[in-house]
Amino acid sequence: MAARTAPIRLLIVDDHEVVRIGLGAVLDLTPGLKVVGQASRKDEAKQLSLKLKPDLVLLDIRLPDGSGVEAARDILAACPNTRVLFLTSFADDHTVLEAILSGGQGYVLKDIASDSLVKAIKTVASGQPLMDPRLTKYTLHLIKHGPAQSGASKRPLLSPQEQRLLPLVAEGLTNKEIAVQLNLSEKTVKNYLANIYSKLQIGRRSQVAAFYAGSFKNLSAPLPSK
């Protein structure tokens, strides 16, 4: 693949002005990056994405007029060539899962070092999914143990057999091909997939692939961990 010559065009979306200005100043001075716009609200983010067609949107989870997850869905539906990298302070189970299933390609925490953030931007802009290792543990826990519950009765979100389907769906295999790989009937695979859709509250194979990428395929450059 030929090396990219044009800079990565960025739209920064955060409701804190100081954060936007600081990020913009740092990233705009970084070789290979160009900040083309800034937004503080969900609707403004969508409008600027349509107008500017950025390569990547650096997006906060919490915005004054809605969530960054909603913004990501709107942006990706309107601008399919744009990629979304969530930059968030929130790492609870529900938020992480929603972010993964929104179609965003990257998820990092706001205390990330500036050089690691630049690497994350370049990784996601190149088409590779990325997740901060500290977020990965939440989705793995959610798959194995389900949402946080009181008492002792905790059940896995996905069964072991359903978990086996995830990488095969992510690879783009059909139900028939998955059935051959796992020595199952095609009808059984279809039923397992329906269970996965129901448990994750999704409806498309691409969302299953995004969930798998966010949960299991930590393709990031080294990021700080605590």
Secondary structure, 3 states (H helix, E strand, C coil): CCCCCCCEEEEEECCCHHHHHHHHHHHHCCCCEEEEEEECCHHHHHHHHHHHCCCEEEECCEECCEEHHHHHHHHHHHCCCCEEEEEECCCCHHHHHHHHHCCCCEEEECCCCHHHHHHHHHHHHCCCCEECHHHHHHHHHHHHHCCCCCCCCCCCCCCHHHHHHHHHHHCCCCHHHHHHHHCCCHHHHHHHHHHHHHHHCCCCHHHHHHHHHHHHCCCCCCCCCC
